[in-house]
């Protein structure tokens, strides 16, 4: 790799680490402050957790790809994880966003029913 590619990889990794830290900082009040324990914040916390896991995965992925790429070529299980885990991490984020969309749609359609506005229902969705 050239020096420019290493610089871009390091900058990308730093930005991803900052994103993970900010996501966890946003997630902690949702977990620990009882005033934030409502349906919309629980679903927002789900998205935030999914994005934090996704970006945390890509921090490790970028480091392995950029600096230790020979590991992936040597071991078959590493090659399998190298191709399987990025798709799983991306599906996690898409699923979290789809859950919010479905929940909002059900709240709008069935606005007179309180079922979709309750906390247990949001945990079932997650």
DRENGUZA-905259 format. One record per residue (C-alpha): residue in three letters; x, y, z. Coordinates in Angstrom, 3 decimals. Layout:
<site><resn>ALA</resn><east>X</east><north>Y</north><up>Z</up></site>
...
END
This chain:
<site><resn>UNK</resn><east>0.000</east><north>0.000</north><up>0.000</up></site>
<site><resn>UNK</resn><east>1.138</east><north>3.521</north><up>-0.653</up></site>
<site><resn>UNK</resn><east>1.552</east><north>6.165</north><up>1.989</up></site>
<site><resn>UNK</resn><east>-1.593</east><north>7.976</north><up>0.858</up></site>
<site><resn>UNK</resn><east>-3.642</east><north>4.797</north><up>1.233</up></site>
<site><resn>UNK</resn><east>-2.317</east><north>4.288</north><up>4.777</up></site>
<site><resn>UNK</resn><east>-3.157</east><north>7.881</north><up>5.668</up></site>
<site><resn>UNK</resn><east>-6.693</east><north>7.488</north><up>4.344</up></site>
<site><resn>UNK</resn><east>-7.073</east><north>4.176</north><up>6.190</up></site>
<site><resn>UNK</resn><east>-5.899</east><north>5.723</north><up>9.458</up></site>
<site><resn>UNK</resn><east>-8.211</east><north>8.733</north><up>9.022</up></site>
<site><resn>UNK</resn><east>-11.125</east><north>6.429</north><up>8.229</up></site>
<site><resn>UNK</resn><east>-10.409</east><north>4.331</north><up>11.316</up></site>
<site><resn>UNK</resn><east>-10.192</east><north>7.441</north><up>13.511</up></site>
<site><resn>UNK</resn><east>-13.526</east><north>8.714</north><up>12.185</up></site>
<site><resn>UNK</resn><east>-15.124</east><north>5.324</north><up>12.837</up></site>
<site><resn>UNK</resn><east>-13.752</east><north>5.241</north><up>16.394</up></site>
<site><resn>UNK</resn><east>-15.174</east><north>8.725</north><up>17.028</up></site>
<site><resn>UNK</resn><east>-18.531</east><north>7.527</north><up>15.660</up></site>
<site><resn>UNK</resn><east>-18.531</east><north>4.540</north><up>18.023</up></site>
<site><resn>UNK</resn><east>-17.739</east><north>6.771</north><up>21.000</up></site>
<site><resn>UNK</resn><east>-20.459</east><north>9.279</north><up>20.090</up></site>
<site><resn>UNK</resn><east>-22.989</east><north>6.502</north><up>19.521</up></site>
<site><resn>UNK</resn><east>-22.281</east><north>4.973</north><up>22.911</up></site>
<site><resn>UNK</resn><east>-22.438</east><north>8.408</north><up>24.547</up></site>
<site><resn>UNK</resn><east>-25.886</east><north>8.901</north><up>22.993</up></site>
<site><resn>UNK</resn><east>-26.966</east><north>5.416</north><up>24.043</up></site>
<site><resn>UNK</resn><east>-25.972</east><north>5.611</north><up>27.718</up></site>
<site><resn>UNK</resn><east>-28.629</east><north>8.161</north><up>28.797</up></site>
<site><resn>UNK</resn><east>-31.302</east><north>6.106</north><up>27.035</up></site>
<site><resn>UNK</resn><east>-30.256</east><north>3.089</north><up>29.109</up></site>
<site><resn>UNK</resn><east>-29.784</east><north>4.740</north><up>32.480</up></site>
<site><resn>UNK</resn><east>-32.209</east><north>7.697</north><up>32.696</up></site>
<site><resn>UNK</resn><east>-35.736</east><north>6.498</north><up>33.464</up></site>
<site><resn>UNK</resn><east>-37.293</east><north>9.537</north><up>31.806</up></site>
<site><resn>UNK</resn><east>-36.007</east><north>8.287</north><up>28.463</up></site>
<site><resn>UNK</resn><east>-37.610</east><north>4.848</north><up>28.791</up></site>
<site><resn>UNK</resn><east>-40.349</east><north>5.253</north><up>26.214</up></site>
<site><resn>UNK</resn><east>-41.065</east><north>3.518</north><up>22.927</up></site>
<site><resn>UNK</resn><east>-39.419</east><north>5.969</north><up>20.557</up></site>
<site><resn>UNK</resn><east>-36.248</east><north>6.208</north><up>22.625</up></site>
<site><resn>UNK</resn><east>-36.004</east><north>2.430</north><up>22.972</up></site>
<site><resn>UNK</resn><east>-36.175</east><north>2.074</north><up>19.205</up></site>
<site><resn>UNK</resn><east>-33.702</east><north>4.937</north><up>18.771</up></site>
<site><resn>UNK</resn><east>-31.399</east><north>3.161</north><up>21.204</up></site>
<site><resn>UNK</resn><east>-31.709</east><north>0.024</north><up>19.091</up></site>
<site><resn>UNK</resn><east>-30.566</east><north>1.919</north><up>16.002</up></site>
<site><resn>UNK</resn><east>-27.779</east><north>3.561</north><up>17.956</up></site>
<site><resn>UNK</resn><east>-26.583</east><north>0.216</north><up>19.304</up></site>
<site><resn>UNK</resn><east>-26.743</east><north>-1.350</north><up>15.835</up></site>
<site><resn>UNK</resn><east>-24.731</east><north>1.497</north><up>14.343</up></site>
<site><resn>UNK</resn><east>-22.184</east><north>1.320</north><up>17.161</up></site>
<site><resn>UNK</resn><east>-21.747</east><north>-2.419</north><up>16.613</up></site>
<site><resn>UNK</resn><east>-21.511</east><north>-1.873</north><up>12.859</up></site>
<site><resn>UNK</resn><east>-18.896</east><north>0.873</north><up>13.083</up></site>
<site><resn>UNK</resn><east>-16.981</east><north>-1.044</north><up>15.752</up></site>
<site><resn>UNK</resn><east>-16.873</east><north>-3.996</north><up>13.408</up></site>
<site><resn>UNK</resn><east>-15.590</east><north>-1.841</north><up>10.568</up></site>
<site><resn>UNK</resn><east>-12.828</east><north>-0.429</north><up>12.783</up></site>
<site><resn>UNK</resn><east>-11.540</east><north>-3.972</north><up>13.279</up></site>
<site><resn>UNK</resn><east>-12.222</east><north>-4.820</north><up>9.635</up></site>
<site><resn>UNK</resn><east>-10.221</east><north>-1.828</north><up>8.369</up></site>
<site><resn>UNK</resn><east>-7.302</east><north>-2.567</north><up>10.663</up></site>
<site><resn>UNK</resn><east>-7.172</east><north>-6.222</north><up>9.599</up></site>
<site><resn>UNK</resn><east>-7.609</east><north>-5.353</north><up>5.935</up></site>
<site><resn>UNK</resn><east>-5.047</east><north>-2.592</north><up>5.920</up></site>
<site><resn>UNK</resn><east>-2.331</east><north>-3.861</north><up>8.202</up></site>
<site><resn>UNK</resn><east>-2.788</east><north>-7.637</north><up>8.588</up></site>
<site><resn>UNK</resn><east>-4.173</east><north>-8.778</north><up>5.246</up></site>
<site><resn>UNK</resn><east>-1.968</east><north>-11.886</north><up>5.229</up></site>
<site><resn>UNK</resn><east>-4.069</east><north>-13.355</north><up>8.074</up></site>
<site><resn>UNK</resn><east>-7.120</east><north>-13.492</north><up>5.833</up></site>
<site><resn>UNK</resn><east>-5.217</east><north>-15.284</north><up>3.086</up></site>
<site><resn>UNK</resn><east>-3.731</east><north>-17.922</north><up>5.398</up></site>
<site><resn>UNK</resn><east>-6.767</east><north>-19.203</north><up>7.280</up></site>
<site><resn>UNK</resn><east>-9.980</east><north>-20.499</north><up>5.741</up></site>
<site><resn>UNK</resn><east>-12.145</east><north>-19.505</north><up>8.716</up></site>
<site><resn>UNK</resn><east>-10.774</east><north>-15.970</north><up>8.549</up></site>
<site><resn>UNK</resn><east>-11.699</east><north>-15.818</north><up>4.879</up></site>
<site><resn>UNK</resn><east>-15.217</east><north>-17.022</north><up>5.692</up></site>
<site><resn>UNK</resn><east>-15.604</east><north>-14.415</north><up>8.441</up></site>
<site><resn>UNK</resn><east>-14.071</east><north>-11.799</north><up>6.172</up></site>
<site><resn>UNK</resn><east>-16.907</east><north>-12.287</north><up>3.687</up></site>
<site><resn>UNK</resn><east>-19.778</east><north>-13.167</north><up>6.069</up></site>
<site><resn>UNK</resn><east>-19.454</east><north>-10.610</north><up>8.860</up></site>
<site><resn>UNK</resn><east>-19.654</east><north>-7.405</north><up>6.766</up></site>
<site><resn>UNK</resn><east>-23.013</east><north>-8.525</north><up>5.390</up></site>
<site><resn>UNK</resn><east>-24.239</east><north>-9.404</north><up>8.885</up></site>
<site><resn>UNK</resn><east>-23.129</east><north>-6.059</north><up>10.287</up></site>
<site><resn>UNK</resn><east>-24.892</east><north>-4.197</north><up>7.491</up></site>
<site><resn>UNK</resn><east>-28.066</east><north>-6.266</north><up>7.881</up></site>
<site><resn>UNK</resn><east>-28.112</east><north>-5.404</north><up>11.586</up></site>
<site><resn>UNK</resn><east>-28.301</east><north>-1.700</north><up>10.811</up></site>
<site><resn>UNK</resn><east>-30.881</east><north>-2.120</north><up>8.056</up></site>
<site><resn>UNK</resn><east>-33.031</east><north>-4.290</north><up>10.326</up></site>
<site><resn>UNK</resn><east>-32.908</east><north>-1.689</north><up>13.108</up></site>
<site><resn>UNK</resn><east>-34.081</east><north>1.016</north><up>10.700</up></site>
<site><resn>UNK</resn><east>-36.793</east><north>-1.264</north><up>9.304</up></site>
<site><resn>UNK</resn><east>-38.084</east><north>-1.920</north><up>12.835</up></site>
<site><resn>UNK</resn><east>-38.532</east><north>1.804</north><up>13.406</up></site>
<site><resn>UNK</resn><east>-40.309</east><north>2.194</north><up>10.066</up></site>
<site><resn>UNK</resn><east>-42.691</east><north>-0.680</north><up>10.761</up></site>
<site><resn>UNK</resn><east>-43.394</east><north>0.589</north><up>14.263</up></site>
<site><resn>UNK</resn><east>-44.125</east><north>4.129</north><up>13.030</up></site>
<site><resn>UNK</resn><east>-46.394</east><north>2.728</north><up>10.316</up></site>
<site><resn>UNK</resn><east>-48.345</east><north>0.622</north><up>12.819</up></site>
<site><resn>UNK</resn><east>-48.665</east><north>3.565</north><up>15.226</up></site>
<site><resn>UNK</resn><east>-50.102</east><north>5.718</north><up>12.433</up></site>
<site><resn>UNK</resn><east>-52.472</east><north>3.039</north><up>11.114</up></site>
<site><resn>UNK</resn><east>-53.667</east><north>1.879</north><up>14.543</up></site>
<site><resn>UNK</resn><east>-53.487</east><north>5.192</north><up>16.374</up></site>
<site><resn>UNK</resn><east>-56.462</east><north>4.422</north><up>18.628</up></site>
<site><resn>UNK</resn><east>-54.862</east><north>1.247</north><up>19.976</up></site>
<site><resn>UNK</resn><east>-52.291</east><north>1.737</north><up>22.683</up></site>
<site><resn>UNK</resn><east>-50.549</east><north>-1.567</north><up>22.015</up></site>
<site><resn>UNK</resn><east>-47.890</east><north>-0.152</north><up>19.704</up></site>
<site><resn>UNK</resn><east>-47.137</east><north>2.734</north><up>22.061</up></site>
<site><resn>UNK</resn><east>-46.214</east><north>0.549</north><up>25.038</up></site>
<site><resn>UNK</resn><east>-42.688</east><north>-0.334</north><up>26.164</up></site>
<site><resn>UNK</resn><east>-43.122</east><north>-4.146</north><up>26.072</up></site>
<site><resn>UNK</resn><east>-44.188</east><north>-3.923</north><up>22.441</up></site>
<site><resn>UNK</resn><east>-41.028</east><north>-2.007</north><up>21.529</up></site>
<site><resn>UNK</resn><east>-38.908</east><north>-4.717</north><up>23.177</up></site>
<site><resn>UNK</resn><east>-40.805</east><north>-7.345</north><up>21.184</up></site>
<site><resn>UNK</resn><east>-40.015</east><north>-5.386</north><up>18.028</up></site>
<site><resn>UNK</resn><east>-36.344</east><north>-5.205</north><up>18.894</up></site>
END
